[in-house]
Amino acid sequence: MLYATHAEINLHALTVNARALRERAGGRKVLAAVKANAYGHGAVNVAHVLERRRLVDWFGVATVPEGIELRDAGVSLPILKLSHSFPEELAEQLAAGITPTVVDGASAVLVARVAGDMGRVNVHLAVDTGMGRIGCTPEDAVPVARRIDELGLVLEGVFTHLPVSDTPEGHDFTVDQLRLFADTVAAIQADRAARGLPPVPLVHGGASAAVLGHDLAGLTMVRPGVSLYGMYPDPTTPRTVDLEPVMSVHSRVSMVKRVPAGATVGYGRTWRAPTDRWIATVPIGYGDGFSRLNSNVGRMLVNGRSFPIAGRVCMDQTMLDLGAEDDHGVRPGNKVIILGADGDQRITADELAERARTINYEVTTLVTPRVTRMPY
């Protein structure tokens, strides 16, 4: 049975975005970030569409279970785990053909030990050029790359991550990062050449913001994530590619009632009717990922009209102020738009993010599992 609150996933928009980003990448390979259930959009459906339409070359996940879910669903493209792996999960990871990330010499030794008789295992080396999260220092990159070779592993990729590539204020820092990364990769390649080894084929450091707003020279693969799903990383990120939102969130009106002037609505009695008012109840709340920060300040769309939220967002329900007059036209069963468009009105992930004092990534990622994803 379909829960009244559901998310519609526009696979045509996903395809349009992926094609535009692939063109923007200029012949480079494309790794699609599908971690966190494809930013809330449904990783299996997203991966199937991107793989079948040959729009990407790799997938990126954050956890081993995420990668195994894709493998169990029949996804065959290479999958990179974009973070360090713990000893207890590596055997299952390697058995599923999920490429590990090496962050230092010790992690290279661990992968080699677990790989054992599996044959030559491909790895990617993370280099920390300024993110401060994972990866070896640029100074240690050549020795770690050499250690990878000595252990019988195959250094298939080298990558870094850019913390401020999405804003104009971070432009110079990002340019310096990319320059440092290019110098580091050049040193790795030169050392390999001196030892008679081929160059590392995959050099990647460009997530969505870098793809949209930075020079990708020297990179052989890019890693779009949020842009695939029709969102820009930041309001100031250059709109060099037109993106279409992929997710919309819908519900239905469950009840309409009249409350007298002075009556309060919701937990904490934070909203009081200034006059006799009509109130609609909608079965969506923070248990569905609709932030409680929308309390008394957010809005929803019904029949092409915008109505403000009355009172606190509950775990499972939210109330709307329909006004004083019975001219709102809202009835039980009417469709409600929480994220998306209705007539001339639109509520974007950016709007919801601003209200919740967060980023659009979080808006879609936090849509909970009980909200059925409906691809179309």
Secondary structure as GFF3:
##gff-version 3
##sequence-region A 1 376
A	DSSP	beta_strand	6	9	.	.	.	ID=ss1
A	DSSP	alpha_helix	11	24	.	.	.	ID=ss2
A	DSSP	beta_strand	29	33	.	.	.	ID=ss3
A	DSSP	alpha_helix	35	39	.	.	.	ID=ss4
A	DSSP	alpha_helix	43	52	.	.	.	ID=ss5
A	DSSP	beta_strand	58	61	.	.	.	ID=ss6
A	DSSP	alpha_helix	64	72	.	.	.	ID=ss7
A	DSSP	beta_strand	79	81	.	.	.	ID=ss8
A	DSSP	alpha_helix	87	95	.	.	.	ID=ss9
A	DSSP	beta_strand	98	99	.	.	.	ID=ss10
A	DSSP	beta_strand	101	102	.	.	.	ID=ss11
A	DSSP	alpha_helix	105	115	.	.	.	ID=ss12
A	DSSP	beta_strand	122	126	.	.	.	ID=ss13
A	DSSP	alpha_helix	138	150	.	.	.	ID=ss14
A	DSSP	beta_strand	154	159	.	.	.	ID=ss15
A	DSSP	three_ten_helix	168	170	.	.	.	ID=ss16
A	DSSP	alpha_helix	171	194	.	.	.	ID=ss17
A	DSSP	beta_strand	202	206	.	.	.	ID=ss18
A	DSSP	alpha_helix	208	213	.	.	.	ID=ss19
A	DSSP	beta_strand	221	222	.	.	.	ID=ss20
A	DSSP	three_ten_helix	226	229	.	.	.	ID=ss21
A	DSSP	beta_strand	247	252	.	.	.	ID=ss22
A	DSSP	beta_strand	255	259	.	.	.	ID=ss23
A	DSSP	beta_strand	264	265	.	.	.	ID=ss24
A	DSSP	three_ten_helix	267	269	.	.	.	ID=ss25
A	DSSP	beta_strand	271	272	.	.	.	ID=ss26
A	DSSP	beta_strand	277	282	.	.	.	ID=ss27
A	DSSP	three_ten_helix	286	288	.	.	.	ID=ss28
A	DSSP	three_ten_helix	292	294	.	.	.	ID=ss29
A	DSSP	beta_strand	299	302	.	.	.	ID=ss30
A	DSSP	beta_strand	305	308	.	.	.	ID=ss31
A	DSSP	beta_strand	318	323	.	.	.	ID=ss32
A	DSSP	beta_strand	335	342	.	.	.	ID=ss33
A	DSSP	beta_strand	345	347	.	.	.	ID=ss34
A	DSSP	alpha_helix	349	355	.	.	.	ID=ss35
A	DSSP	alpha_helix	360	365	.	.	.	ID=ss36
A	DSSP	beta_strand	372	375	.	.	.	ID=ss37
###
